[in-house]
Every structure is written in structure tokens, then in C-alpha cells.
Amino acid sequence: MRVLGLLISLLALTAAVIGSITLGVTNIPLHQVWESFTHFNGSNEHLIILTARLPRALIALAAGASLAVSGALMQVITRNPIASPSTLGVNSGAAFFIIISAGWLGISGFQSLTWVAMIGAAVSGGIVFFLGSIGRDGMTPVKITLAGASMAAFFHSLTQGLMLSDGKMFDQVLIWLVGSVAGRDLNQLAAVWPYMAVGMLAALLLGRHLNALSMGDDIAQSLGQKTAVIKLLAAAAVILLAGGSVAVAGPIAFVGIIIPHIVRYLIGNDYRWILPYSAVLGALLLVTADLGSRYIAMPKEVPVGVMTAIIGVPFFVYIARKGRRAQ
Amino acid sequence: MSKHRIFRSRNAKVSFMLEHRTLWVCLILAVLCFAVMVISTGTGSQFISPLHVMKALFGDAPPMEQVIVMQLRLPRIIIAVLIGASLAVAGAILQGVIRNPLASPDVIGITEGASLGAVLFIFIFTGTVSIHWMPLFAILGAFFITGLLYVLAWKNGVSPLRLVLIGIGVSAAIKSISYMLIISGPLQLADRSLTFMAGSIYGMSWDKDVLTLLPWVAVLLPLTWLQARNVNIQALGDDVASSTGAQVQKQRLILIGLSVALAGAAISIGGAIAFIGLMAPHMARRLVGPSFGSVLPVSALIGAILLLVADLVARTAFLPRDVPAGVFTAAIGAPFFLYLLYRNRNRF
């Protein structure tokens, strides 16, 4: 049953990717897409496909999958239903570190910026985690959410200020504020995908242990689990995944919060399945949202981060209202 | 000599209590605020000594300095004072009503709502409707969002924590909608909107900005002060407050309304200047204790000083760049927020 569901989701994802390659301001028929791979002739359509549409679809796919999986991981280790790379400030931390190093320290080269993004993700995630877990009651959802929101606001406004006072073009500013998958090329994805792959693999291997962890630290320990090690490994995976996706697509919000909840609703609480489902559905969401973002302000494009935030907030509100633990 | 003095109207409908300590603190802060105003007016690409600034105020300086002080710099200074005070008081009310030391207009999304209203105005009405109407849009936006928050957070009454959580989420969505508007509009408006969203008091003028904001502040601040005792009651918590006979939910609505109006008016002029509303009330409580009658004037003064200093640093430290003041307030405000979170680590 679960295998079937996963297959159906994969099919839907394939359809979405094909849609993302063929549809847009210029609609390109499917046979031309095929020809652009087999008989590239340098025509406009072929160029669009190979330099714009394909990178875009693949980046959306990779970023969506990474963000959703890292959201699922964060929700287990913080035991907080509204944890995600964006609500806990991990994404905006990574974006800010990129801006600082690219603009002020003169670090260039995509490979090094990827590392910078991961350091940023680790630093801001670490601070939020620390602030959320001090105090008598340990880590409470409210504390960690507030810490995350203020870190996000902090990095967000610094990023905004730096870019505004640098006289950067508006569209360049925007990608680091809300995240976008447009106008990037395959080299950028090539630089980050190994990190994402490692993070993804680690996450999938952790599934069984996360099941124990999700029952609470005490139970997990009594089952013989070294909870600290598992949490550290999961956190490392989060940093690889979130940092990598920010490096290539900017701080895209709410994918990491929506998808794990949908998945849990669909298939229950088994993390061996939640993680792969999250990856596929996260990719599906981001590819579809990116496709939708082309039609809102045609012929201009709305960054996909804006779309995910608008889709994601009703979910957030629903979870905050419902969550027993979130009060 | 008693420690405080009570003022009461004849029918006892209106009364408030002033502590002597509060009077002294206010006096000192007022002097400090004035001093910062004078220094800030004198500082810029051309330095004018405080003495000459004073002379210019009385129309007694050389014509060149007269123009710089009166036409170019003073409106910005006055605006900083008005906005700082309004935001600080708006934050003080929220912290009292929501009973959460971490509440402020920017944390729960009121600021984003006002920004959305203003950005909407910029995109729909620029060139056709007078700019004087922009504050109205910002305030409407702020009220709309607060109403939405209230509805979404309502579940047998509004629980303060749920309000904050939902506020954080909703403000992310609102910000995204603002960005969406900015992208789909023409480029020259985009820059203006983006600066607005960062919060800047650059290029203020007497008739366009000061005269637009002043009436709002002049009406709303005294109104708030008259409500001071209700804030004190709200701070006791719902159960105790209703057992004193207060209509808790109704008072809460009125007070939040006042706070939203103040914040909305301030934001409509200065943009989304963050964290003043968070910091000022805390500093005020440190100085004069938790009674709202004292906290209100003191945090208004502190808010004014904070924004004056932030703007002074933001426009002089990175010359010739004029960094939006909001960036600077956020840069000191967010660490302050984290510090508060640390201090209150056992409360949540």
C-alpha cells in the first residue's frame, strides 16, 4: 500500500517536472523537448529548455526534497510540530552568511559559498536550539519558535539592509530574501547536490532510530538508543540539506513545515516511510509551486518562496490552533 | 512626603496615580531626549554646533544653517521622536495585554499588516491620490491583520501565546504578499516599497510627514494614558482581572485597537521599523517598575531616544550611504529579544 502510494507520488512528480519543462511564457511541445536532448539544433526553444527550464525544474526538485526532509527531521528532534528550516531561522541564517561572504569578504566560487551556507545554517540553528532548550521545562515549542522567529527577523533585516545599501538590483535582493529557483544554472546544482545526497542518505538510514526518538527521549533511551548521537546525526543531515538548498535556491519557506504534516496524515507515524514520502512530496510541491508562480504575474515571475509562504501559512495556523503542545 | 500623588476627576471616572520617582525619571529622560535631538540635528555631512542649532531654532542663525536645520534636518528629527514614542507605547500596551514580555507590533504581525496597506497604496494610487491618505491605508492594513489574527487565534477567548504563534506565521504570509505586489509592479515603485519595508525616515518634510503623523499621536497617546489602569488590570491575568469586575475581553479589544492605531500611524510614515516597541517598554519597566501609568510616558521617551540614536548612527556611520534606520534597530533589537528569551526561559 505504502509502496503504491510512493509510486503514485513519483509518477505525479514526473508529470510535474515534465510540465515545468514544457509550460511557461513560451509553451514548448513535448517532442521538441526530446529533440533538444537528442538533436540539439541551437534554436530558441532548445536553448530555453537546456539553459532555463531544465535547471530550474531540477533545482526545484532537489531543494523541495531537501527542505521537506530537513523539516521532518527537525520536527522529530525538537518534538515541535511547527519546526522547519524557515521557522527556526536556519534558512535566513544561511542566506545572511552567503550575503556577507559574497559581498563583504569577497568569497566567490559556488563551492565555497555552499560551505558558507552550511556554516550559517549550523550557527543560527545552533543558537536557536540552545535558546529553545535552556530553562526549567527544557525545549518547549513556544520558546523554540520565538527564538527561531527572532533569529529569522534578525538575519532577514540585516540581509535586506546590506543589499539595499549596496545598491544591488532588486531581483538580486529578492532571491536572498524569499528564495527563488529561477535564473540559476546547472553548475550551481552540481556544486551542492553531493551534500544534499549525503544528507538525504543519512536521513533515510536514520528512519528506524527516529521512530524510537519520536516517542520521547526517555523511551528511546530505555530501548538502548544513544539519543544524543542520533540527534547530532539528524542535525548534521539538516544542516547539509537546508544549507545546500539555501545555497542554490535561497531561503524558501514553509515547504519543511507543510510536507511532513501532510505525509503524517497520509501514512501515519513511521519515519522509515515519512522520510522518503517527504522527499518526493516536497519535490512535487516545489516544482508545482514554481510552475504556478509563472502564471501569477505573467510575463513576470513571482519567486517560488512567495508562493510557498502563501500556501504554507494556512497550514501553520491550523497546526498552531490545533497543537496541544503548541499552547 | 508620600511616594506618589493621585489625580482624580470629580466624578471619579478618570483617575491616575503618579509616582514621584516617575516624574524625576521623565524629567531626566526629556532633557536627554532634547539633547540628543539637538546633537542629531547638528550632525550630518555638514556639522553644525549645538549652539548654532539652538540659534536656528529661534530663527537667529545664518540663512544657510537656518535652511539646513529647519527645512532639511528638523522634520526628520521630529518624526523620529513621534515614531519612536508611538511604537514604544504600542509595544508597552501589547506586552501588558498579551502578558508576554516578548510581544511587540513587529513580532505579532501588526507591522507587516501596515506595510502591506502602504505597499498596496503605493502600487494602486501613486500619482492619482494624494500621499496624505497613505497613513489611512497603513492603519487599515494593521487593523485588518489584527482582526484576522484575533479571529484565527480565537478559541474560547484569545490565548496570548496562540496569538503570538499565529502572528509569527501570518506575518510571514503578509510579507510574501507584499513581495508579490512589489514584483508584479513597475520597477521604480519597487525600490520605494522595499525601503519602506526595511523602515527608513529618510527625506521627511513638514507638511507631508510631520503634519500627517502629529494629529494621530496627539490624540492617541493621551487616550492610551487614560486607559492605563485597565492595562494594569489586564496584566493580572484573565481570572483575577475578571474577578475585579473588569470586562476582560472588551478591554483587551479596546487596548489592542489603540496599540494598532498607534503602530499603524507610525509605520505609515517611517515604514516597518522593528523592535523599538519591544525594547523600550522593558527599559522603562527597569526604571520605574511595572505600573503602566508610569511605564507609558517613560517608554515613550525611551522609544524616541532609541530611534533618534539609531537613525543618527544609521545615517552617519556608513557615509555616504544612508542605511535605513530599521536595519539598525533590528540589528540591536533581535539580540535583545534573544536576551529576553533567555531571561524568561522558565516561563514558557
Interface residues (C-beta under 8 A of the other chain):
Chain A: I82 S86 T87 I127 L131 I134 G135 R136 D137 T140 V142 K143 T145 L146 A147 A149 S150 M151 A153 F154 S157 L158 Q160 G161 L164 S165 F170 V173 L174 L177 V178 A253 F254 I296 A297 K300 E301 V302 P303 G305 V306 A309 I310 G312 V313 F316 V317 A320 R321 A326 Q327
Chain B: L102 D106 V107 L152 A153 K155 S159 L161 R162 V164 L165 I166 I168 G169 V170 A172 A173 K175 S176 I177 Y179 M180 I182 I183 S184 L187 A190 D191 L194 T195 M197 A198 A274 F318 R321 D322 V323 P324 G326 V327 F328 A330 A331 A334 P335 F337 L338 L341 Y342 R345 N346 R347 F348
